[in-house]
Amino acid sequence: MTPPTPPRHPDPRATRLVAFFEALSPSDLVRLPRYYAADARFKDPFNEVQGVGAVQQVFAHMFEALDEPRFIVRDILVQGDQCFLTWDFVFRMRRHVRGEQVVRGASHLHFDAQGLVLMHRDYWDAAEELYEKLPALGALMRWLKRRARG
């Protein structure tokens, strides 16, 4: 999947954060305090942490658990101190599924007075985007989905 032209947005906070995320590598995690407030909160379907060190650990685990993870930001919306990003998260799983995987999701961010991320909440469907792609669990999830449809 070829990344699109990076989104442009007049808000410098969003622009620099998007550039950071799209180029993120394990060696960049030490720079997270340049983008996140010391007491930043982060929540996604698997984690709920507070503090920039804890946020760093979430991203470090991502690099440990997955091969070639990367973000492709599709849309940027900013209003006041709030930012909403839609993105594709592209990766390869180390076990279970071979080939490139894509999770589509969104992030809701709040910036503090210094332009640092104070709150980061990721929204994505873990069942559809991840569980259904795992061999045994995927079969169960697809069966449950069919049953729920009626």
Short mmCIF file of the C-alpha atoms (twelve columns), coordinates in Angstrom:
data_MODEL
# 
_entry.id   MODEL 
# 
loop_
_atom_site.group_PDB 
_atom_site.id 
_atom_site.type_symbol 
_atom_site.label_atom_id 
_atom_site.label_alt_id 
_atom_site.label_comp_id 
_atom_site.label_asym_id 
_atom_site.label_seq_id 
_atom_site.Cartn_x 
_atom_site.Cartn_y 
_atom_site.Cartn_z 
_atom_site.pdbx_PDB_model_num 
ATOM 1   C CA . MET A 1   0.000   0.000   0.000  1 
ATOM 2   C CA . THR A 2   1.556   3.278   -1.096 1 
ATOM 3   C CA . PRO A 3   1.168   6.089   1.408  1 
ATOM 4   C CA . PRO A 4   -0.777  9.077   0.109  1 
ATOM 5   C CA . THR A 5   0.616   12.572  0.034  1 
ATOM 6   C CA . PRO A 6   0.878   13.654  3.674  1 
ATOM 7   C CA . PRO A 7   -2.171  15.621  4.760  1 
ATOM 8   C CA . ARG A 8   -1.647  19.318  5.107  1 
ATOM 9   C CA . HIS A 9   -3.273  21.330  7.832  1 
ATOM 10  C CA . PRO A 10  -2.682  24.927  8.876  1 
ATOM 11  C CA . ASP A 11  -2.521  24.009  12.583 1 
ATOM 12  C CA . PRO A 12  1.190   23.537  13.422 1 
ATOM 13  C CA . ARG A 13  0.422   21.273  16.411 1 
ATOM 14  C CA . ALA A 14  -1.421  18.798  14.216 1 
ATOM 15  C CA . THR A 15  1.084   19.039  11.377 1 
ATOM 16  C CA . ARG A 16  4.100   18.256  13.553 1 
ATOM 17  C CA . LEU A 17  2.293   15.442  15.397 1 
ATOM 18  C CA . VAL A 18  1.201   13.810  12.124 1 
ATOM 19  C CA . ALA A 19  4.763   14.026  10.771 1 
ATOM 20  C CA . PHE A 20  6.012   12.382  13.986 1 
ATOM 21  C CA . PHE A 21  3.473   9.538   13.818 1 
ATOM 22  C CA . GLU A 22  3.992   8.801   10.136 1 
ATOM 23  C CA . ALA A 23  7.773   8.510   10.587 1 
ATOM 24  C CA . LEU A 24  7.650   6.808   14.019 1 
ATOM 25  C CA . SER A 25  10.367  4.252   14.741 1 
ATOM 26  C CA . PRO A 26  11.564  2.665   18.001 1 
ATOM 27  C CA . SER A 27  14.418  5.182   18.253 1 
ATOM 28  C CA . ASP A 28  11.899  8.066   18.146 1 
ATOM 29  C CA . LEU A 29  10.170  7.029   21.374 1 
ATOM 30  C CA . VAL A 30  12.657  8.979   23.497 1 
ATOM 31  C CA . ARG A 31  11.337  12.140  21.789 1 
ATOM 32  C CA . LEU A 32  7.720   11.505  22.844 1 
ATOM 33  C CA . PRO A 33  7.948   14.178  25.617 1 
ATOM 34  C CA . ARG A 34  8.333   16.767  22.827 1 
ATOM 35  C CA . TYR A 35  4.818   15.857  21.683 1 
ATOM 36  C CA . TYR A 36  3.020   14.615  24.837 1 
ATOM 37  C CA . ALA A 37  2.478   16.370  28.165 1 
ATOM 38  C CA . ALA A 38  4.113   14.774  31.218 1 
ATOM 39  C CA . ASP A 39  0.709   13.677  32.570 1 
ATOM 40  C CA . ALA A 40  -0.843  12.767  29.195 1 
ATOM 41  C CA . ARG A 41  -3.579  10.151  29.140 1 
ATOM 42  C CA . PHE A 42  -3.796  7.480   26.420 1 
ATOM 43  C CA . LYS A 43  -6.613  5.011   25.793 1 
ATOM 44  C CA . ASP A 44  -7.242  2.461   23.062 1 
ATOM 45  C CA . PRO A 45  -9.105  -0.880  22.994 1 
ATOM 46  C CA . PHE A 46  -6.229  -2.581  24.891 1 
ATOM 47  C CA . ASN A 47  -4.636  0.118   27.056 1 
ATOM 48  C CA . GLU A 48  -5.522  2.922   29.403 1 
ATOM 49  C CA . VAL A 49  -2.472  4.692   30.800 1 
ATOM 50  C CA . GLN A 50  -1.406  8.057   32.179 1 
ATOM 51  C CA . GLY A 51  2.005   9.691   32.000 1 
ATOM 52  C CA . VAL A 52  4.323   10.138  29.053 1 
ATOM 53  C CA . GLY A 53  6.473   7.193   30.218 1 
ATOM 54  C CA . ALA A 54  3.454   4.888   30.179 1 
ATOM 55  C CA . VAL A 55  2.499   6.139   26.693 1 
ATOM 56  C CA . GLN A 56  6.060   5.384   25.558 1 
ATOM 57  C CA . GLN A 57  5.641   1.825   26.861 1 
ATOM 58  C CA . VAL A 58  2.461   1.351   24.800 1 
ATOM 59  C CA . PHE A 59  4.296   2.356   21.630 1 
ATOM 60  C CA . ALA A 60  7.384   0.319   22.596 1 
ATOM 61  C CA . HIS A 61  5.187   -2.765  22.987 1 
ATOM 62  C CA . MET A 62  3.737   -2.114  19.523 1 
ATOM 63  C CA . PHE A 63  7.242   -2.272  18.027 1 
ATOM 64  C CA . GLU A 64  8.056   -5.429  20.037 1 
ATOM 65  C CA . ALA A 65  4.865   -7.275  19.098 1 
ATOM 66  C CA . LEU A 66  4.546   -6.332  15.419 1 
ATOM 67  C CA . ASP A 67  6.744   -6.200  12.354 1 
ATOM 68  C CA . GLU A 68  6.979   -2.974  10.377 1 
ATOM 69  C CA . PRO A 69  4.166   -1.028  12.119 1 
ATOM 70  C CA . ARG A 70  3.405   2.363   10.615 1 
ATOM 71  C CA . PHE A 71  0.642   4.941   10.563 1 
ATOM 72  C CA . ILE A 72  -0.789  6.621   7.494  1 
ATOM 73  C CA . VAL A 73  -2.898  9.617   8.484  1 
ATOM 74  C CA . ARG A 74  -5.814  10.151  6.117  1 
ATOM 75  C CA . ASP A 75  -7.703  13.124  7.556  1 
ATOM 76  C CA . ILE A 76  -6.981  15.903  10.049 1 
ATOM 77  C CA . LEU A 77  -9.646  18.021  11.719 1 
ATOM 78  C CA . VAL A 78  -8.775  20.659  14.306 1 
ATOM 79  C CA . GLN A 79  -11.104 22.844  16.320 1 
ATOM 80  C CA . GLY A 80  -9.630  24.853  19.153 1 
ATOM 81  C CA . ASP A 81  -7.487  22.557  21.281 1 
ATOM 82  C CA . GLN A 82  -9.060  19.378  19.910 1 
ATOM 83  C CA . CYS A 83  -7.796  17.351  16.971 1 
ATOM 84  C CA . PHE A 84  -9.354  14.356  15.229 1 
ATOM 85  C CA . LEU A 85  -7.273  12.135  12.949 1 
ATOM 86  C CA . THR A 86  -8.359  9.222   10.787 1 
ATOM 87  C CA . TRP A 87  -5.627  6.755   9.952  1 
ATOM 88  C CA . ASP A 88  -4.592  3.395   8.622  1 
ATOM 89  C CA . PHE A 89  -2.301  1.369   10.850 1 
ATOM 90  C CA . VAL A 90  -0.291  -0.982  8.651  1 
ATOM 91  C CA . PHE A 91  1.749   -3.859  10.097 1 
ATOM 92  C CA . ARG A 92  2.733   -7.498  9.845  1 
ATOM 93  C CA . MET A 93  1.944   -9.864  12.700 1 
ATOM 94  C CA . ARG A 94  4.849   -11.896 14.028 1 
ATOM 95  C CA . ARG A 95  2.635   -14.933 14.493 1 
ATOM 96  C CA . HIS A 96  -0.650  -16.264 13.164 1 
ATOM 97  C CA . VAL A 97  -1.352  -14.192 10.053 1 
ATOM 98  C CA . ARG A 98  1.102   -13.695 7.235  1 
ATOM 99  C CA . GLY A 99  1.085   -10.667 5.007  1 
ATOM 100 C CA . GLU A 100 0.393   -7.022  5.584  1 
ATOM 101 C CA . GLN A 101 -2.553  -6.135  7.808  1 
ATOM 102 C CA . VAL A 102 -4.436  -2.835  7.978  1 
ATOM 103 C CA . VAL A 103 -6.456  -1.473  10.886 1 
ATOM 104 C CA . ARG A 104 -8.528  1.611   10.135 1 
ATOM 105 C CA . GLY A 105 -9.223  3.906   13.024 1 
ATOM 106 C CA . ALA A 106 -9.299  7.395   14.433 1 
ATOM 107 C CA . SER A 107 -7.664  9.376   17.226 1 
ATOM 108 C CA . HIS A 108 -9.240  12.130  19.311 1 
ATOM 109 C CA . LEU A 109 -6.584  14.392  20.793 1 
ATOM 110 C CA . HIS A 110 -6.615  17.334  23.199 1 
ATOM 111 C CA . PHE A 111 -3.701  19.763  23.180 1 
ATOM 112 C CA . ASP A 112 -2.612  21.656  26.279 1 
ATOM 113 C CA . ALA A 113 -1.620  25.351  26.346 1 
ATOM 114 C CA . GLN A 114 1.926   24.440  25.199 1 
ATOM 115 C CA . GLY A 115 0.613   22.482  22.193 1 
ATOM 116 C CA . LEU A 116 1.417   19.080  23.707 1 
ATOM 117 C CA . VAL A 117 -0.994  16.148  23.648 1 
ATOM 118 C CA . LEU A 118 -2.806  15.986  26.970 1 
ATOM 119 C CA . MET A 119 -5.336  13.315  25.991 1 
ATOM 120 C CA . HIS A 120 -5.100  10.720  23.193 1 
ATOM 121 C CA . ARG A 121 -8.013  8.348   22.621 1 
ATOM 122 C CA . ASP A 122 -7.906  5.837   19.770 1 
ATOM 123 C CA . TYR A 123 -11.078 4.394   18.306 1 
ATOM 124 C CA . TRP A 124 -11.045 1.249   16.207 1 
ATOM 125 C CA . ASP A 125 -12.998 -1.978  16.056 1 
ATOM 126 C CA . ALA A 126 -10.770 -4.657  17.603 1 
ATOM 127 C CA . ALA A 127 -13.185 -7.451  16.637 1 
ATOM 128 C CA . GLU A 128 -13.412 -6.591  12.945 1 
ATOM 129 C CA . GLU A 129 -9.964  -5.130  12.408 1 
ATOM 130 C CA . LEU A 130 -7.890  -7.603  14.426 1 
ATOM 131 C CA . TYR A 131 -9.625  -10.599 15.995 1 
ATOM 132 C CA . GLU A 132 -11.306 -11.707 12.761 1 
ATOM 133 C CA . LYS A 133 -7.873  -11.956 11.120 1 
ATOM 134 C CA . LEU A 134 -6.529  -14.503 13.624 1 
ATOM 135 C CA . PRO A 135 -6.991  -18.171 12.585 1 
ATOM 136 C CA . ALA A 136 -8.997  -19.800 15.408 1 
ATOM 137 C CA . LEU A 137 -10.377 -16.660 17.013 1 
ATOM 138 C CA . GLY A 138 -11.248 -15.228 13.587 1 
ATOM 139 C CA . ALA A 139 -13.512 -18.159 12.761 1 
ATOM 140 C CA . LEU A 140 -15.334 -17.695 16.078 1 
ATOM 141 C CA . MET A 141 -15.675 -13.934 15.582 1 
ATOM 142 C CA . ARG A 142 -17.060 -14.344 12.052 1 
ATOM 143 C CA . TRP A 143 -19.541 -16.954 13.322 1 
ATOM 144 C CA . LEU A 144 -20.657 -14.628 16.131 1 
ATOM 145 C CA . LYS A 145 -21.061 -11.775 13.644 1 
ATOM 146 C CA . ARG A 146 -23.255 -13.928 11.384 1 
ATOM 147 C CA . ARG A 147 -25.373 -15.010 14.366 1 
ATOM 148 C CA . ALA A 148 -25.822 -11.421 15.531 1 
ATOM 149 C CA . ARG A 149 -27.135 -10.364 12.121 1 
ATOM 150 C CA . GLY A 150 -30.120 -12.679 12.564 1 
# 
